[in-house]
Amino acid sequence: RQQASRDCANAQNIMTSSKDDSSKNSNTYFDSKYAMKRSIQVVEPEQESGKIEYKRQVHHANATRLRSLATQMSYRLDQGHGSCMYRLGVEDDGCHSLLSYDSVAESARTLEYLARSLNAVVVERKIIQNEVVTDENGKPVKCSGKEAVIVQEAPLLHNGKEHFVVKEDNTVEKEEKIPDDVRLRGSNVYTRCELTIHRVETHLLDPSPMSVAALAKAEDIEAKRSSSPNNSSDHASISETLSSRNIRVAVVGNVDAGKSTLIGTLTTSCLDDGRGKSRTSIMKHRHEIESGRTSTATTHLMGFRSTGESIAGRDQVRANKRKTEDEIARESYRIITLMDLAGHEKYLKTTIHGVSSGMADYSLILVNSRQPPTHMTQHHLNLCCSFGIPVIVVFTKIDHCPEHAFKTSKEQVIKLLRSPDIGKRPFAVRNEQDIATCMDKLHSLAPMIETSCVTGQGIDLLQKMLFSLPKRRRHENKVNRPFEFLVEDIFNVPGVGAVVSGFVNAGELTIGSNAHVYVGPTDDGTFMKTVAKSAHIARINTSHVTSGQSACLAFALNKELRKKLRRGMVVLTESPTSTREFDAEICVIKGEGTTIRRSYQAYVHILNVRQSAFAKDIQIVNHNAVGMPPSHAATTDGEGDGSIVLRPGSRAKVRFEFAKRPEYIRPGMRMLFRDGRVRGVGIITHIHAPPVALKA
């Protein structure tokens, strides 16, 4: 038995040694062959950064590999500011890979469709041959007797360019026909290829770009391309999509009405599971996820193609990954910016600020079908109507809702809409014809849609309605005005410096070393002069921002000036002014009893500005001209001191003074003031601005 075990051990040792010898011999053969390939250098070695990428071959890649390649290509495009070059058939050290034409062409084809999935195109496809030839012994050597053959081939996805051939003197000659003996397709002809890829800021180049998953499954790409017409004649940039075709919609409603769940369902194109799946995907803070209640104002992009088809917000390869804002913006013809606002009464001031500074075109008032609207629903309706924002009522949680409960909720909402404070006519939307009927009457009608995020009932109809909404705020008409940027948030990015996010309210700005701007006002009313180094819109680097866009700007500020940045500031290019006193014509909202007299202090919202202010002087306006009853008119206090008292429904001209610091405001801006609840609205008529000092 011991002898048998020794014989077995010896046999195993012999087999192991023979395997090691054979593997060693094969590795030696492979290393020698690979070293032979690496010995012929044709270009410089690859750099880690930059816009040039080297690839030996891309062959039979699965979805995971293609996703990695897509991420790499996106990085190279960003490094080259929208342009990059791929060198195929080349090792990382610049040596020729000695591949045939067919192998290189297959890799180029894969990369070309991969570029199209990133909304980029191959503008130049250069085939290079005869750099390396075979000598008498069958070994590859660098060709020295004649020049390499360089042929310009047309990309598979035609971009409208004609064929060209590059001659030896670097001149370009139009190619009529490529002779058969010039482009050698044999397996013994060593070939490499150079692809020049440009990112195009338009989805209209291809309404349905080839996805990575479809490319991995090797579907019939040519059939798909032939069925999708090329509309390259009608170009639309991302800048235009995010300004003139960007509709901002504020989503408000009572707590537990399902605002975040509806936004999550619309942006991800995935139904909810009834246990918070949709809202968790868009919430920002941990306490929001745990409690299910939104406490901050956030924005989320929803994209549509030109056909009205919504763009899925989930990645097609990794279902748990959401698409980023730049991916949605590049694929979209129209953008709907959904602003998720808080519904709890505790966060009412956050909601008021979001509606005031959000520049909303429309608002979605969400009502829980299973319970009647509350006082917060009425506050949100009054808030939107005070700013002149058209409202669309959305009944949520319609699934498994008792019929009598929904009937009661609907009757209460109709009663609210028809009240004198709102003055809207309810209109039930049940099909696409109803959408077309109410599109041009949204200032007088209040469309009502029934939805369920669990069963999907009414979601498609709501998406079609959002796509059909016309642009209400024409910010493109304010391009010729001086540049005005409203600061909404402050960031300190390592390696970049001070970054502010906000909304371009007027004008346009070209980023660069000469983009001198004024940021302020600071606590003492002065402005800081600086340079806008860079800008982003929807996480896309850009050199130009225009009115109507939400953007981020990076400033060249030192550490001391960086500490003075705050929310509510503005960025201007000329005529910076700040003031503590201003005149406004106000109207006190009807509702709960309140009296306003001299020294009355309230919290004022003027676009992105929010600060306490008190009334210094009150003057009665001609209330008879608007037909107000005497009980709602401004009256004189009965104490005999001549002071004026304003009551609900009255109008007056009031001079306010900010309590803490000067702010930048202009005549014509709409204001709202509150002391716990919304008390009144008004329009600024005049400002009292002293001279402003500038800080370099």
Secondary structure, DSSP 8 states (H G I E B T S, - for coil): -HHHHHHHHHHHHHHHHHHHHHHHHHHHHHHHHHHHHHT-B-S----SSSSEEEES---S--HHHHHHHHHHHHHHHHHTTSEEEEEETB-TTSBB--B-HHHHHHHHHHHHHHHHHTTEEEEEEEEEESSEEE-TTS-EEE--SS--EEEEE--SS--S---EEE-TTS-EEE-S---TTTS---TTS-EEEEEEEEE-S-STT-SS---HHHHHTT--HHHHHHHS---TTS---HHHHTTTTEEEEEEEESTTS-HHHHHHHHHH-----SSSHHHHTT--SHHHHHH----S-EEEEEEE-TTS-B--SB-SS-TTSB--HHHHHHH-SEEEEEEE---SGGGHHHHHHHHHHS--SEEEEEEETTS---HHHHHHHHHHHHTT--EEEEEE--TT--HHHHHHHHHHHHHHHHSTTT--EEEE--SHHHHHHHGGGTTTEEEEEE--TTT-TTHHHHHHHHHH----S-GGGGTTS--EEEEEEEEEETTTEEEEEEEEEESEEE-STT-EEEEE--TTS-EEEEEEEEEEETTEEESEEETT-EEEEEE---HHHHTT--TT-EEESS----BSEEEEEEEE-SSS---B-TT-EEEEEETTEEEEEEEEEEEE--GGGGT--GGGS-EE-TTSS--EEB-TT-EEEEEEEESSS-B---TT-EEEEESSSEEEEEEEEEEE-----EE-
